[in-house]
């Protein structure tokens, strides 16, 4: 089962696709009163519409042909009253239908967002950010559009069609034989539309995903694109994705462009046939002229109902495809779940232990980590070094339980991370990620993500430790200075220091610094490390770095190579005992005469 093929479990263990009916079923129950009101109003509209042709026939047969002006005024006034009533019913029905649709859209967006919030990194990688954005915007919009049209047309169409057939039979059973030819032809046209359109609409949504992906790449990497003079190539890449979307959409449009004239041709030819045969019936005295006019009106209502069904046929496939994609997100359960019987550590001691930990990604040929074991104590700093791909950041992800181990145990504060409530675990760890991502807002709002109750004094202190006080105080608004999404309004080094300050504001018992000094110059790096050593001297500190100069003073250095610990100890010890570490040092420090 993949993320792109959502399924809902059945009691017998089999699975079925998560479709439109499943998606809307439970979410419409909370709106059942408004739903009943809308359906009742639409039903009343349909019945009133069926009543109007009969009144029209009475005006012709009993008023116009007999010259009874009073009857014409009375019946005409009744028709006017019914029409005004229809307008009021239509306004109320559309209002409540729109409210239901917008509420369901709001709930779906909330469910998608909540589901994504609980995803592990594995699920995030499977879906991709571009697809999740499309599902929470365009796909939800398709469901909203479908609901508005369905609530106002889905009831009206069958009631009008069935009622129109009954009333047509009442007007003249002989003339109604033409319906035996018209309706099957209409059904065949609509059936063909559905068969061809559903796969195409699924493809349209995937093409929208692709356009979003390319656009996100270009926006996020605009500086790289310009620096490597790849603007033309990216334009061609976007043009290709855009052309695919255009081509698929045109294919769908061509289908309905052929269908609508076909339906109109059927409608017009049917009218000609009814007038032809009806004229003979009137000539023979078998049918009053008013009844022929009423029959024509009922025929138009029947065919209009079929056209409404055709319009629904345009929306249903796309809504169904969108429902499957939304259902895929909602029904995908994270591989990292809350424990059934959570254990909360008795104290935030800051101890960390990896016991024979192994980890491999799904489908990977070999594990990223193999039998990794170590212990970290509070008041110590442990550095993890190794070449790219050796598994350094994976250790941080397992410690924070962004992934679950495939073998062994990770303990934080003496309790297996899989047995702790996620908020308890995350609340005890301060993380400075490799990419110091900042959110749109202010400096203060970003720092308070570490601790909502942090005072201005707490934040200024954290900024001072992170060597960020000077540049923040020089901003015109200080702590209230606006930060753009991703932190693009500040430099890379400033972004990293703000991320460090955010972690310090948390006042955690364990700190994970994942290559967070890479954008700092040597002097700033040294000042930040010196102030951090004093500030978090009682905490457990894990530094993941590729720069040996950042970890020389660590109490313990773990050397990773191909997913295994090949050395552990202090800097001077490892230079003598670990070949891998010595090679790393030589490549970085010996050439500059800085080796110890």
Residue pairs with C-beta under 8 A, 6 or more apart in sequence:
1 7
1 15
2 126
3 123
3 126
3 127
3 328
3 329
3 332
4 328
5 17
5 328
6 17
6 18
6 324
6 325
6 327
6 328
6 329
6 330
6 331
6 332
7 15
7 16
7 17
7 18
7 331
8 15
8 16
8 17
8 18
8 22
8 327
8 331
9 15
10 16
17 324
18 323
18 324
18 327
18 328
18 330
18 331
19 320
19 323
19 324
19 327
20 143
20 146
20 316
20 319
20 320
20 323
22 323
22 327
23 108
23 143
23 323
23 326
23 327
23 330
24 104
24 143
24 147
24 323
27 104
27 107
27 108
28 35
28 100
28 104
31 100
31 103
31 104
34 96
34 99
34 100
35 100
35 151
37 96
38 93
38 96
38 97
38 100
38 151
38 152
39 151
39 155
41 89
41 92
41 93
41 96
42 93
42 151
42 152
42 155
42 156
42 159
43 155
43 159
44 89
45 86
45 89
45 90
45 93
45 156
46 155
46 156
46 159
46 160
46 163
47 159
47 163
48 82
48 85
48 86
48 89
49 86
49 160
49 301
50 160
50 163
50 164
50 167
50 298
50 301
51 82
52 79
52 82
52 83
52 297
53 167
53 293
53 294
53 297
53 298
53 301
54 167
54 294
55 75
55 78
55 79
55 82
56 79
56 290
56 293
56 294
56 297
57 171
57 288
57 290
57 291
57 293
57 294
58 71
58 75
58 290
59 71
59 72
59 75
59 76
59 79
59 290
60 288
60 289
60 290
60 293
61 288
61 289
61 290
61 291
62 68
62 71
62 75
62 290
63 69
63 71
63 72
63 75
64 72
64 290
65 288
65 289
65 290
93 151
93 152
94 148
94 152
97 147
97 148
97 151
97 152
98 148
100 147
100 151
101 143
101 144
101 145
101 147
101 148
101 151
102 144
104 143
104 144
104 147
105 140
105 141
105 143
105 144
108 140
108 143
108 326
109 136
109 140
111 330
112 132
112 135
112 136
112 140
112 326
112 329
112 330
113 136
115 329
115 330
115 332
116 124
116 132
116 329
118 334
119 127
119 332
119 334
120 334
120 335
120 336
120 402
120 403
120 404
121 397
121 402
121 403
122 335
122 361
122 362
122 403
123 332
123 334
123 335
124 132
126 332
127 328
127 329
127 332
128 209
128 213
129 216
130 209
130 210
130 212
130 213
130 216
131 209
131 212
131 213
131 325
132 329
133 212
133 216
134 205
134 208
134 209
134 212
134 325
135 322
135 325
135 326
135 328
135 329
138 205
138 208
138 322
139 205
139 322
139 323
139 325
139 326
140 322
140 326
142 315
142 318
142 319
142 321
142 322
143 319
143 322
143 323
143 326
145 315
145 319
146 315
146 316
146 318
146 319
149 311
149 312
149 315
150 312
150 315
153 308
153 311
153 312
154 312
156 305
156 308
157 305
157 306
157 308
157 309
157 312
158 305
160 301
160 302
160 304
160 305
160 308
161 301
161 302
161 305
161 306
161 309
164 298
164 299
164 301
164 302
164 305
165 176
165 179
165 298
165 302
167 294
167 298
168 175
168 176
168 179
168 295
168 298
168 299
168 302
169 176
171 291
171 294
171 295
171 298
172 278
172 281
172 286
172 287
172 291
172 292
172 295
174 277
174 281
174 286
175 274
175 277
175 278
175 281
175 287
175 292
175 295
176 295
178 270
178 273
178 274
178 277
178 299
179 299
179 302
182 266
182 270
182 302
182 303
183 302
183 306
185 266
186 263
186 266
186 303
186 306
189 259
189 262
189 263
189 266
189 310
190 306
190 309
190 310
190 313
192 259
193 255
193 256
193 259
193 310
193 313
193 314
194 313
194 316
194 317
196 255
197 252
197 255
197 256
197 313
197 314
197 317
197 318
198 317
198 320
198 321
200 248
200 251
200 252
200 255
200 317
201 252
201 317
201 318
201 320
201 321
202 321
202 324
203 248
204 245
204 248
204 249
204 252
204 318
204 321
205 318
205 321
205 322
205 325
207 241
207 244
207 245
207 248
207 249
208 245
210 241
210 244
210 245
211 238
211 241
211 242
211 245
213 241
214 234
214 237
214 238
214 241
215 238
217 234
218 225
218 234
218 238
220 486
224 230
225 231
225 234
256 314
259 310
260 310
263 303
263 306
263 307
263 310
266 303
267 300
267 303
267 307
270 299
270 303
271 296
271 299
271 300
274 292
274 295
274 296
274 299
275 292
275 296
278 287
278 292
278 295
278 296
279 292
281 287
281 292
282 288
282 289
282 292
335 403
335 404
336 401
336 402
336 403
336 404
336 422
338 421
338 422
339 418
339 419
339 420
339 421
341 419
342 419
342 420
342 421
342 424
343 415
343 416
343 419
343 420
344 415
344 420
344 421
344 424
345 412
345 413
345 414
345 415
345 420
345 424
345 428
346 414
347 413
348 413
348 428
348 509
349 378
349 413
349 414
349 509
350 377
350 378
350 413
350 428
350 509
350 510
350 538
350 539
350 540
351 375
351 376
351 377
351 378
351 411
351 412
351 413
351 414
351 540
352 375
352 376
352 399
352 410
352 411
352 412
352 510
352 540
352 542
353 374
353 375
353 376
353 409
353 410
353 411
354 372
354 373
354 374
354 375
354 395
354 398
354 408
354 409
354 410
354 411
355 373
355 408
355 409
355 410
355 411
356 371
356 372
356 373
356 407
356 408
356 409
357 369
357 371
357 372
357 373
357 398
357 405
357 407
357 408
357 409
357 410
358 367
358 369
358 370
358 371
358 372
358 405
358 406
358 407
358 408
359 367
359 368
359 369
359 391
359 394
359 398
359 403
359 405
359 406
359 407
360 366
360 367
360 368
360 369
360 406
361 368
366 563
367 406
367 563
368 391
368 394
368 563
369 391
369 394
369 395
369 398
369 563
369 564
370 563
370 564
371 408
371 564
372 391
372 395
372 408
372 563
372 564
372 565
373 408
373 565
374 382
374 556
374 558
374 565
374 568
376 382
376 510
376 540
376 542
376 556
377 540
378 509
378 538
378 539
378 540
379 537
379 538
379 539
379 540
380 540
380 541
380 555
380 556
381 533
381 541
381 542
381 543
381 553
381 554
381 555
381 556
382 540
382 541
382 542
382 543
382 554
382 555
382 556
382 557
382 558
383 542
383 543
383 544
383 545
383 550
383 551
383 554
383 556
383 557
383 558
384 392
384 395
384 542
384 543
384 544
384 545
384 557
384 558
384 560
385 392
385 545
385 546
385 548
385 551
385 557
385 558
385 559
385 560
385 581
385 584
386 392
386 559
386 560
386 561
386 580
386 584
387 561
387 584
388 546
390 560
390 561
390 562
390 563
391 560
391 563
392 514
392 515
392 544
392 560
393 434
393 514
393 515
393 544
394 403
395 542
395 544
395 560
396 431
396 512
396 514
396 542
396 544
397 403
398 404
398 405
398 410
398 417
399 410
399 412
399 417
399 429
399 510
399 512
399 542
400 425
400 426
400 429
400 431
400 512
401 410
401 417
401 418
401 422
401 425
404 418
409 416
410 416
410 417
410 418
411 417
412 420
412 425
412 428
412 429
412 510
413 420
413 428
413 509
417 425
427 508
428 508
428 509
428 510
429 508
429 509
429 510
429 511
429 512
430 450
430 503
430 504
430 506
430 507
430 508
430 510
430 511
430 512
431 503
431 511
431 512
431 514
432 496
432 499
432 500
432 502
432 503
432 511
432 512
432 513
432 514
432 516
433 499
433 514
433 516
434 514
434 515
434 516
434 518
434 544
436 487
436 495
436 496
436 498
436 499
436 500
436 516
436 519
437 486
437 487
437 499
438 446
438 483
438 486
438 487
438 490
438 495
438 498
438 499
439 445
439 446
439 449
439 483
439 485
440 483
440 484
440 485
441 482
441 483
442 477
442 479
442 480
442 481
442 482
442 483
443 459
443 472
443 475
443 478
443 479
443 480
443 481
443 483
443 498
444 456
444 459
444 479
444 480
445 483
446 483
446 498
446 502
447 454
447 459
447 462
447 463
447 479
447 498
447 501
447 502
447 505
448 454
448 459
448 505
449 502
450 462
450 502
450 503
450 504
450 505
450 506
450 507
451 458
451 505
451 506
451 507
454 462
454 505
456 479
458 505
459 479
459 501
459 505
460 469
460 479
462 501
462 502
462 504
462 505
463 469
463 472
463 497
463 498
463 501
464 531
465 500
465 501
465 504
465 528
465 531
465 532
465 535
466 497
466 498
466 500
466 501
466 504
466 528
466 531
467 497
467 524
467 527
467 528
467 531
468 494
468 497
468 498
468 500
468 501
471 490
471 494
472 478
472 479
472 481
472 498
475 481
482 489
483 489
483 490
483 498
487 495
487 498
490 498
491 519
492 519
493 519
493 520
493 521
493 524
495 519
496 516
496 517
496 518
496 519
496 520
497 520
497 524
497 528
499 516
500 513
500 516
500 528
500 532
503 511
503 513
504 535
504 536
508 539
509 539
509 540
510 539
510 540
510 541
510 542
511 536
511 539
511 540
511 541
511 542
512 542
512 544
513 541
513 542
513 543
513 544
513 545
514 544
515 544
515 545
515 546
517 525
517 528
517 529
517 545
517 547
517 550
518 545
518 546
518 547
520 528
522 549
525 547
525 549
525 550
529 550
529 553
532 541
533 553
543 550
543 551
543 554
545 551
547 588
548 571
548 584
548 585
548 588
548 589
549 588
549 589
549 594
551 557
551 571
552 571
552 596
553 571
554 570
554 571
555 570
556 568
556 569
556 570
557 567
557 568
557 569
557 570
557 571
557 574
557 581
558 565
558 567
558 568
559 565
559 566
559 567
559 568
559 574
559 578
559 580
559 581
559 584
560 566
561 580
566 578
566 580
567 574
567 577
567 578
567 580
567 581
568 574
569 577
569 578
571 596
572 596
574 581
574 582
575 581
575 582
575 585
575 595
575 596
585 595
586 595
589 595
